Amino acid sequence: MSPYWNAYLYVVLFTLFGLLLPFAALWIIGPILRPNKPAKGKLTTYESGLEPFGDAHVRYHARYYLFALLFVVFDVETLFLYPWAASFHQLGLFALAEMLLFIVMLAIGLIYAWRKKVLEWT
Amino acid sequence: MQTPDLLHQPYWQTMGPLLVVTAAAFLVMILEFVFRKGDRRWLSAVSLAGAAAALAVAIWHYFVEPQIALDTMVTDPMGNVFSVLILVTTVLVLLFTWDYAGQVKVAAEHTYLILFAVAGALAMATAVDMITLYVGLELLSVSSYILVALRRGSARAVEGGVKYLLMGSIGSAVLLYGMSFLYGITGSTSLLEIGMGMQDTWASYPTIVLLSYLLLLIGMGVKLSLVPFHMWTPDAYAGAPSPVSAFLATVAKAAAFIMLLRMTLFMFGNNGADLFYWAGFLAAASMIAGNVIALAQRNMKRLLAFSSIAQAGYVLVPIALFGTSTPSEWYGLFDSIAFYLFAYTFMTVGAFAVVHVVARARGTGDSDALTGLCQRSPWLAGALTVFLLSLAGMPLTSGFVGKVYIFADAIHLRGIWLGVLLFVTSVVSFFYYFGWIRKIFQKEPVGEVQRIQAGPLMHTLLGLCVAGTLVLGVVPSALLHVLQATKWF
């Protein structure tokens, strides 16, 4: 057996353990260790502390979709801004120019959405 | 990482046409915010000026020394010739869009989305790194998906857009899968480094090399709408506005061809390129299926869509011939591919333009709308006849010269069956092209004949396309000398 194929042994072992661990934790060791105190409140849906009301199968307004899209764009922008800000001193002027260009392009996108009345609810 | 010197010229120079096009796109977008009242068709003129400026930069690049920037963007003759081709086509398509701008509410969106797509196409023509190529392809594809579905009110536009989106995304995924294998066996995303690494890995992993080549071919096959990955094409072309259909059939295909050529030649070319022969099967399938299915089409734009599938099959013939020829013969194949694509551009944009005018005036996209066109407008009838003759490959038109060169390549370079197939399927295509010509010159049987009018922009566009088709057909040496003098790689 060449060392190259040996590497697949780790893949097999990793897969096996990956399957074994959750099964063991949830179905074998879990029931032995955890206390068993059933209550009706525990069966309700968790909604960050609010009392659940109504049905989950409701219609959402399609407008939420546009807000979600805009949110994701600026969320990703923040994601890029953090590592950039953290290593700003090493990157220098070029990175500043690049980031400004990036923000300006996104700003044009935001102005576009604003002009096309995406931000208005009615 | 070494931070590049901002003012060092090659970085800006190599991306010249791309930067000009992107700047023009943003400029049109900003101008659209600023000027919100009145007739805004002049925005198309701004975009046209941007494309013309980019074309000037690309032509200038052809005459200066090749440059490479950041190991990702190059100005080599291959990229330059195809950048010029893409930008010439863009100028024609933008003229078409300008004419169309008066007929649609979201005209500005059309204009700058086309410019963004062209920026992607230019990246595909000049990048030598898989990641940059892929980003360029996605920029082109995503802009095209939106362009197809931009007429939100039309169910057919949305249907075409969704089909294109689904098929195109699968194509991109397959392409990316092939790229990941290549990165896996060579450890690089640069086409040049993969090409060098391939000399060692070729013998060790022949299966993976073949698999990755086929995945790249299939991924690009979806974008080129080759049979059997062509299912989105008729719906997308028929659903999209005509300028967008013309754009998809010309710019998007030219860019996909150069990307396929560059990727496969740079990465697999060092080892004799036997693999390229696989492309011959896709070429054969596209020529047969495209021409045969086109016989049954009644809608004019659907017929042109199948015709463009067959035309892409013709261009794929020289690409397949890379597999049976020696590197010294490759320059000739490049000449044939580039010449055919130049010829194809003029006749296809022109045909879509006439079909657009006729379908709009007669209120139907059915090919019966062409009946009596020679009485309604002799100029439109004549122009469309020239384009159809050229698409069919009749002498004195550019399509004839292009086909002759491809046919001669096939016979000389050990691909006789592809040459014969090219000839036979061209004969099949006569049935539907001449069917249209017969309708054009048929007299309208009953009633008063209504004349068809077109605007000055449309006349300019048709004049350019007719001139391009005839000049390349009568004096092909004008372009061929330039191509033959080009040191492609």
Interface residues (C-beta under 8 A of the other chain):
Chain A: L91 G92 L93 F94 A95 A97 M105 I108 I111 Y112 R115
Chain B: T3 P4 L6 F26 M29 I30 F33 R36
